[in-house]
Amino acid sequence: MTQLRKVRLILEDGTTFEGKSFGYEKSVAGEVVFYTAMTGYPESLTDPSYTGQILVSTFPLIGNYGVPSDSKEENLYEFYESNKIHITGLIVSDYSFEYSHWNAIKSLGDWLKEQKVPGLFGIDTRALTKIIRVKGSLLGKIEFDDEVIDFYDPNQENLVAIASTDKVEVYGNGEHRIVLVDCGVKYNIIRCLIKRNATVIVVPWDYDFNNEDFDGIFLSNGPGDPALCDATVENIRKTMDAEKPIMGICLGNQLLARAAGAETYKLKFGHRSHNQPVLLQGTDRCFITSQNHGFAVDTKTLPADWEPLFTNVNDQTNEGIRHKTKPFFSTQFHPEAASGPVDTEFLFDDFMNNVIEYKKNKK
Protein backbone atom coordinates (compact mmCIF):
# COMPACT_ATOMS: atom_id res chain seq x y z
CA MET A 1 0.00 0.00 0.00
CA THR A 2 1.21 3.50 -0.81
CA GLN A 3 2.63 5.39 2.16
CA LEU A 4 0.08 8.03 3.13
CA ARG A 5 1.37 11.49 3.85
CA LYS A 6 0.61 13.16 7.19
CA VAL A 7 -1.12 16.52 7.11
CA ARG A 8 -2.53 18.97 9.69
CA LEU A 9 -5.75 20.90 10.04
CA ILE A 10 -5.00 24.07 12.03
CA LEU A 11 -7.84 26.25 13.34
CA GLU A 12 -7.53 29.98 14.01
CA ASP A 13 -7.97 29.33 17.77
CA GLY A 14 -4.77 27.24 17.71
CA THR A 15 -6.44 23.80 17.79
CA THR A 16 -4.59 21.31 15.60
CA PHE A 17 -5.75 17.95 14.24
CA GLU A 18 -3.39 15.55 12.49
CA GLY A 19 -4.64 13.23 9.75
CA LYS A 20 -3.58 11.56 6.53
CA SER A 21 -3.96 12.78 2.98
CA PHE A 22 -6.14 11.04 0.40
CA GLY A 23 -6.58 13.97 -1.99
CA TYR A 24 -4.39 16.51 -3.73
CA GLU A 25 -1.32 17.46 -1.74
CA LYS A 26 -1.17 21.21 -1.36
CA SER A 27 -1.73 23.57 1.57
CA VAL A 28 -4.99 25.53 1.48
CA ALA A 29 -6.89 27.92 3.76
CA GLY A 30 -10.54 28.87 4.16
CA GLU A 31 -13.54 28.82 6.49
CA VAL A 32 -14.07 25.50 8.26
CA VAL A 33 -17.74 24.43 8.28
CA PHE A 34 -19.51 21.14 8.90
CA TYR A 35 -22.39 19.38 7.20
CA THR A 36 -24.45 16.51 8.58
CA ALA A 37 -25.74 14.79 5.43
CA MET A 38 -25.25 11.02 5.32
CA THR A 39 -25.18 10.79 1.51
CA GLY A 40 -24.73 12.98 -1.54
CA TYR A 41 -21.08 14.03 -1.40
CA PRO A 42 -20.74 14.33 -5.24
CA GLU A 43 -23.58 16.89 -5.18
CA SER A 44 -22.28 18.70 -2.10
CA LEU A 45 -18.69 18.99 -3.32
CA THR A 46 -19.91 20.50 -6.62
CA ASP A 47 -22.29 22.96 -4.93
CA PRO A 48 -20.90 26.47 -5.66
CA SER A 49 -22.24 27.68 -2.31
CA TYR A 50 -19.25 25.95 -0.68
CA THR A 51 -16.73 28.22 -2.45
CA GLY A 52 -13.95 29.20 -0.06
CA GLN A 53 -14.86 26.60 2.57
CA ILE A 54 -13.10 23.59 4.08
CA LEU A 55 -15.91 21.07 4.48
CA VAL A 56 -16.15 18.70 7.45
CA SER A 57 -18.43 15.66 7.14
CA THR A 58 -19.98 14.56 10.44
CA PHE A 59 -21.00 11.24 8.87
CA PRO A 60 -18.00 9.02 9.62
CA LEU A 61 -17.65 6.96 6.43
CA ILE A 62 -17.12 8.76 3.12
CA GLY A 63 -16.11 7.46 -0.31
CA ASN A 64 -17.74 4.03 -0.27
CA TYR A 65 -19.80 4.63 -3.43
CA GLY A 66 -17.13 6.44 -5.41
CA VAL A 67 -17.83 9.20 -7.92
CA PRO A 68 -20.49 9.00 -10.66
CA SER A 69 -20.07 9.36 -14.40
CA ASP A 70 -19.85 12.76 -16.08
CA SER A 71 -22.70 12.12 -18.54
CA LYS A 72 -24.74 15.13 -19.66
CA GLU A 73 -28.40 15.89 -20.32
CA GLU A 74 -29.65 19.29 -21.58
CA ASN A 75 -25.94 20.24 -21.63
CA LEU A 76 -25.78 19.83 -17.83
CA TYR A 77 -23.92 17.15 -15.88
CA GLU A 78 -26.55 14.63 -14.77
CA PHE A 79 -25.00 13.71 -11.42
CA TYR A 80 -23.13 16.88 -10.40
CA GLU A 81 -24.41 20.30 -9.34
CA SER A 82 -21.84 22.26 -11.36
CA ASN A 83 -18.89 21.61 -13.66
CA LYS A 84 -16.26 21.26 -10.91
CA ILE A 85 -15.56 20.77 -7.19
CA HIS A 86 -16.03 24.05 -5.33
CA ILE A 87 -14.94 23.20 -1.78
CA THR A 88 -11.43 24.24 -0.76
CA GLY A 89 -10.74 21.03 1.15
CA LEU A 90 -12.50 17.96 2.59
CA ILE A 91 -12.19 16.57 6.13
CA VAL A 92 -13.56 13.11 6.95
CA SER A 93 -13.23 10.59 9.74
CA ASP A 94 -12.86 7.38 7.74
CA TYR A 95 -12.17 7.32 3.99
CA SER A 96 -13.18 4.22 2.03
CA PHE A 97 -10.43 3.38 -0.44
CA GLU A 98 -12.63 0.63 -1.92
CA TYR A 99 -15.85 1.77 -3.58
CA SER A 100 -18.81 0.06 -5.20
CA HIS A 101 -21.73 1.58 -7.12
CA TRP A 102 -23.38 0.90 -10.48
CA ASN A 103 -22.64 4.44 -11.67
CA ALA A 104 -19.15 4.92 -10.17
CA ILE A 105 -16.26 5.56 -12.54
CA LYS A 106 -13.52 6.59 -10.09
CA SER A 107 -12.72 6.94 -6.39
CA LEU A 108 -13.36 10.08 -4.37
CA GLY A 109 -9.61 10.38 -3.76
CA ASP A 110 -8.81 10.24 -7.47
CA TRP A 111 -11.48 12.88 -8.16
CA LEU A 112 -10.03 15.20 -5.53
CA LYS A 113 -6.57 14.78 -7.02
CA GLU A 114 -7.84 15.54 -10.53
CA GLN A 115 -9.54 18.72 -9.27
CA LYS A 116 -6.55 19.68 -7.07
CA VAL A 117 -8.54 19.63 -3.82
CA PRO A 118 -6.94 18.29 -0.60
CA GLY A 119 -8.68 15.58 1.43
CA LEU A 120 -7.88 14.46 4.99
CA PHE A 121 -9.04 11.42 6.91
CA GLY A 122 -8.28 9.96 10.33
CA ILE A 123 -9.49 13.12 12.09
CA ASP A 124 -12.01 13.08 14.96
CA THR A 125 -14.69 14.98 13.04
CA ARG A 126 -17.19 14.81 15.92
CA ALA A 127 -14.74 16.62 18.22
CA LEU A 128 -14.03 19.12 15.46
CA THR A 129 -17.75 19.72 14.93
CA LYS A 130 -18.25 20.34 18.66
CA ILE A 131 -15.61 23.08 18.54
CA ILE A 132 -17.40 24.77 15.62
CA ARG A 133 -20.79 24.45 17.34
CA VAL A 134 -19.45 26.20 20.44
CA LYS A 135 -17.22 28.84 18.81
CA GLY A 136 -18.96 29.22 15.45
CA SER A 137 -17.45 28.78 12.01
CA LEU A 138 -13.68 29.19 12.24
CA LEU A 139 -10.93 29.99 9.80
CA GLY A 140 -8.62 27.08 9.21
CA LYS A 141 -5.87 25.75 7.02
CA ILE A 142 -4.82 22.35 5.75
CA GLU A 143 -1.06 22.40 5.96
CA PHE A 144 1.65 20.07 4.73
CA ASP A 145 5.08 20.24 6.42
CA ASP A 146 6.88 21.76 3.46
CA GLU A 147 4.25 24.41 2.66
CA VAL A 148 3.31 26.78 5.49
CA ILE A 149 0.56 29.29 4.60
CA ASP A 150 -1.51 32.06 6.25
CA PHE A 151 -5.16 31.94 7.24
CA TYR A 152 -7.68 33.26 4.72
CA ASP A 153 -11.19 34.63 5.34
CA PRO A 154 -13.28 34.01 2.20
CA ASN A 155 -16.14 36.16 3.52
CA GLN A 156 -14.03 39.28 3.05
CA GLU A 157 -14.31 39.03 -0.74
CA ASN A 158 -17.17 38.71 -3.18
CA LEU A 159 -17.36 34.95 -3.61
CA VAL A 160 -20.39 35.30 -5.88
CA ALA A 161 -18.19 36.96 -8.50
CA ILE A 162 -15.98 33.83 -8.38
CA ALA A 163 -18.82 31.29 -8.50
CA SER A 164 -21.01 33.01 -11.12
CA THR A 165 -20.88 32.48 -14.87
CA ASP A 166 -19.19 35.22 -16.89
CA LYS A 167 -21.54 35.03 -19.90
CA VAL A 168 -25.19 34.62 -20.82
CA GLU A 169 -26.14 30.97 -21.38
CA VAL A 170 -29.48 29.44 -22.46
CA TYR A 171 -30.81 26.03 -21.39
CA GLY A 172 -33.98 24.29 -22.52
CA ASN A 173 -36.54 25.31 -25.10
CA GLY A 174 -39.73 25.79 -23.13
CA GLU A 175 -42.67 28.13 -23.52
CA HIS A 176 -41.84 30.34 -20.52
CA ARG A 177 -38.72 32.50 -20.56
CA ILE A 178 -37.05 32.65 -17.15
CA VAL A 179 -34.01 34.80 -16.42
CA LEU A 180 -31.89 33.02 -13.81
CA VAL A 181 -29.40 35.25 -12.02
CA ASP A 182 -26.40 32.99 -11.45
CA CYS A 183 -24.84 33.70 -8.06
CA GLY A 184 -23.45 30.16 -7.95
CA VAL A 185 -26.41 28.15 -9.24
CA LYS A 186 -26.88 24.44 -8.68
CA TYR A 187 -27.72 22.53 -11.87
CA ASN A 188 -30.83 20.93 -10.38
CA ILE A 189 -32.48 24.35 -10.18
CA ILE A 190 -32.08 24.63 -13.94
CA ARG A 191 -33.32 21.05 -14.38
CA CYS A 192 -36.43 21.76 -12.28
CA LEU A 193 -37.27 24.81 -14.40
CA ILE A 194 -36.69 23.02 -17.73
CA LYS A 195 -38.95 20.20 -16.54
CA ARG A 196 -41.69 22.81 -16.11
CA ASN A 197 -41.62 24.03 -19.71
CA ALA A 198 -39.12 26.85 -19.25
CA THR A 199 -36.37 28.32 -21.37
CA VAL A 200 -33.75 29.30 -18.79
CA ILE A 201 -31.57 32.31 -19.59
CA VAL A 202 -28.66 32.15 -17.13
CA VAL A 203 -26.99 35.54 -16.63
CA PRO A 204 -23.97 36.68 -14.56
CA TRP A 205 -24.55 37.93 -11.02
CA ASP A 206 -24.06 41.61 -11.92
CA TYR A 207 -25.78 41.53 -15.34
CA ASP A 208 -28.59 44.05 -15.89
CA PHE A 209 -31.28 41.72 -17.18
CA ASN A 210 -34.07 44.30 -17.29
CA ASN A 211 -33.79 44.79 -21.05
CA GLU A 212 -34.13 41.05 -21.72
CA ASP A 213 -37.35 39.42 -22.94
CA PHE A 214 -38.52 37.28 -20.01
CA ASP A 215 -41.60 36.16 -18.07
CA GLY A 216 -40.07 35.65 -14.64
CA ILE A 217 -36.92 36.10 -12.55
CA PHE A 218 -35.12 33.38 -10.62
CA LEU A 219 -32.46 34.26 -8.04
CA SER A 220 -30.05 31.40 -7.42
CA ASN A 221 -28.13 30.12 -4.46
CA GLY A 222 -24.49 31.06 -4.01
CA PRO A 223 -21.63 31.57 -1.54
CA GLY A 224 -20.64 34.32 0.82
CA ASP A 225 -22.08 37.55 2.17
CA PRO A 226 -25.13 38.97 0.33
CA ALA A 227 -24.11 42.48 1.43
CA LEU A 228 -21.33 42.33 -1.19
CA CYS A 229 -23.81 41.87 -4.06
CA ASP A 230 -25.08 45.45 -4.40
CA ALA A 231 -25.21 45.23 -8.21
CA THR A 232 -27.55 42.23 -8.05
CA VAL A 233 -29.75 43.88 -5.44
CA GLU A 234 -30.07 47.01 -7.57
CA ASN A 235 -31.09 45.01 -10.65
CA ILE A 236 -33.73 43.16 -8.59
CA ARG A 237 -35.13 46.47 -7.33
CA LYS A 238 -35.45 47.75 -10.89
CA THR A 239 -37.47 44.74 -12.02
CA MET A 240 -39.84 44.82 -9.04
CA ASP A 241 -41.72 47.74 -10.61
CA ALA A 242 -42.74 45.53 -13.54
CA GLU A 243 -44.26 43.02 -11.07
CA LYS A 244 -43.02 40.03 -13.03
CA PRO A 245 -42.89 36.88 -10.85
CA ILE A 246 -39.73 36.41 -8.78
CA MET A 247 -38.48 33.33 -6.93
CA GLY A 248 -35.24 33.01 -4.99
CA ILE A 249 -33.38 30.16 -3.29
CA CYS A 250 -30.78 30.36 -0.49
CA LEU A 251 -28.63 33.42 -1.31
CA GLY A 252 -31.50 34.41 -3.59
CA ASN A 253 -33.70 34.68 -0.49
CA GLN A 254 -31.21 37.05 1.11
CA LEU A 255 -30.82 39.14 -2.05
CA LEU A 256 -34.59 39.50 -2.49
CA ALA A 257 -34.86 40.55 1.16
CA ARG A 258 -32.14 43.17 0.74
CA ALA A 259 -33.82 44.43 -2.44
CA ALA A 260 -37.02 44.81 -0.42
CA GLY A 261 -35.15 46.83 2.22
CA ALA A 262 -34.44 44.18 4.88
CA GLU A 263 -31.12 43.31 6.52
CA THR A 264 -29.07 40.10 6.58
CA TYR A 265 -26.59 38.74 9.12
CA LYS A 266 -24.08 35.89 9.59
CA LEU A 267 -25.21 32.80 11.48
CA LYS A 268 -22.98 31.31 14.17
CA PHE A 269 -22.28 28.10 12.26
CA GLY A 270 -24.88 28.05 9.50
CA HIS A 271 -27.25 25.35 8.28
CA ARG A 272 -25.67 22.62 6.18
CA SER A 273 -27.64 19.39 6.19
CA HIS A 274 -30.51 17.39 4.67
CA ASN A 275 -32.73 17.45 7.73
CA GLN A 276 -33.60 21.05 8.61
CA PRO A 277 -37.29 21.36 9.65
CA VAL A 278 -39.14 24.45 8.39
CA LEU A 279 -42.67 25.57 9.25
CA LEU A 280 -44.95 27.16 6.65
CA GLN A 281 -46.13 30.51 8.03
CA GLY A 282 -49.63 30.46 9.49
CA THR A 283 -49.93 26.65 9.40
CA ASP A 284 -48.83 23.53 11.28
CA ARG A 285 -47.20 22.10 8.13
CA CYS A 286 -43.55 21.23 8.66
CA PHE A 287 -41.19 20.19 5.86
CA ILE A 288 -37.78 18.52 6.04
CA THR A 289 -35.36 20.44 3.84
CA SER A 290 -31.85 20.47 2.41
CA GLN A 291 -29.81 23.56 3.29
CA ASN A 292 -26.40 25.12 2.77
CA HIS A 293 -25.94 28.69 3.96
CA GLY A 294 -24.04 30.77 6.48
CA PHE A 295 -26.09 33.99 6.34
CA ALA A 296 -29.76 34.67 7.06
CA VAL A 297 -32.49 37.31 6.70
CA ASP A 298 -33.37 39.40 9.75
CA THR A 299 -37.16 38.95 9.77
CA LYS A 300 -37.66 41.93 12.09
CA THR A 301 -36.36 44.28 9.37
CA LEU A 302 -38.83 43.18 6.65
CA PRO A 303 -40.97 46.10 5.37
CA ALA A 304 -44.71 46.11 6.16
CA ASP A 305 -45.71 44.76 2.75
CA TRP A 306 -43.51 41.65 3.17
CA GLU A 307 -43.86 38.68 5.53
CA PRO A 308 -42.00 35.49 6.48
CA LEU A 309 -42.94 32.45 4.38
CA PHE A 310 -41.13 29.71 6.35
CA THR A 311 -39.39 29.61 9.75
CA ASN A 312 -36.71 27.20 10.97
CA VAL A 313 -38.16 25.05 13.76
CA ASN A 314 -34.75 24.47 15.39
CA ASP A 315 -33.58 28.05 15.89
CA GLN A 316 -36.49 30.23 14.65
CA THR A 317 -34.40 31.85 11.90
CA ASN A 318 -35.95 32.95 8.63
CA GLU A 319 -36.43 30.30 5.93
CA GLY A 320 -38.25 32.33 3.30
CA ILE A 321 -40.14 35.53 2.56
CA ARG A 322 -43.02 36.65 0.33
CA HIS A 323 -44.67 39.87 -0.75
CA LYS A 324 -48.21 40.21 0.57
CA THR A 325 -49.75 41.23 -2.77
CA LYS A 326 -47.18 40.73 -5.55
CA PRO A 327 -45.84 37.44 -7.03
CA PHE A 328 -42.48 37.60 -5.23
CA PHE A 329 -41.28 34.86 -2.89
CA SER A 330 -38.11 33.03 -1.88
CA THR A 331 -36.85 30.24 0.34
CA GLN A 332 -33.69 29.91 2.39
CA PHE A 333 -33.67 26.14 1.88
CA HIS A 334 -33.25 24.16 -1.36
CA PRO A 335 -36.57 22.91 -2.81
CA GLU A 336 -34.60 21.27 -5.62
CA ALA A 337 -32.49 19.38 -3.00
CA ALA A 338 -29.80 17.39 -4.96
CA SER A 339 -28.96 15.92 -2.67
CA GLY A 340 -31.62 15.65 0.02
CA PRO A 341 -35.41 15.44 0.42
CA VAL A 342 -37.69 16.77 -2.35
CA ASP A 343 -40.71 17.50 -0.12
CA THR A 344 -40.82 21.15 -1.21
CA GLU A 345 -40.23 20.85 -4.96
CA PHE A 346 -43.85 21.97 -5.40
CA LEU A 347 -42.59 25.53 -4.89
CA PHE A 348 -41.27 25.45 -8.46
CA ASP A 349 -44.86 24.72 -9.55
CA ASP A 350 -46.04 27.72 -7.51
CA PHE A 351 -43.50 29.93 -9.26
CA MET A 352 -44.38 28.68 -12.74
CA ASN A 353 -48.10 29.10 -11.97
CA ASN A 354 -47.32 32.74 -11.07
CA VAL A 355 -45.56 33.08 -14.44
CA ILE A 356 -48.53 31.61 -16.33
CA GLU A 357 -50.94 33.88 -14.45
CA TYR A 358 -48.76 36.94 -15.17
CA LYS A 359 -48.66 36.15 -18.90
CA LYS A 360 -52.42 35.62 -19.00
CA ASN A 361 -53.10 38.98 -17.32
CA LYS A 362 -50.62 40.76 -19.59
CA LYS A 363 -52.57 39.88 -22.76
Protein Blocks (a to p, Z undefined) as FASTA:
>chain_A
ZZddddddddfkopacddddfbdcddddddddddfbfghklmmmmmmklgoiacddfbfb
ghjlopadfbdeehiafkbcbfbdfbfbdcdfbdcfbdcdfkbcbdfklmmmmnopacde
hiafklmmmmmmmnopaddddddfklccddddfklpcfklmmpccbdcdedjdfbdcddd
dehiafklmmmmmmnopacddddfklcfklpccfbdcddddehjfklmmmmmmmmmmmmm
nopacddehjlmmmmmmmnopacdddfkopadfkbccddehiabdcddddddfbdcdfkl
pcfkbccfbdcfklopafbdcdfkbccdddfbdfklopadfklmmmmmmmmmmmmmmmmm
mZZ
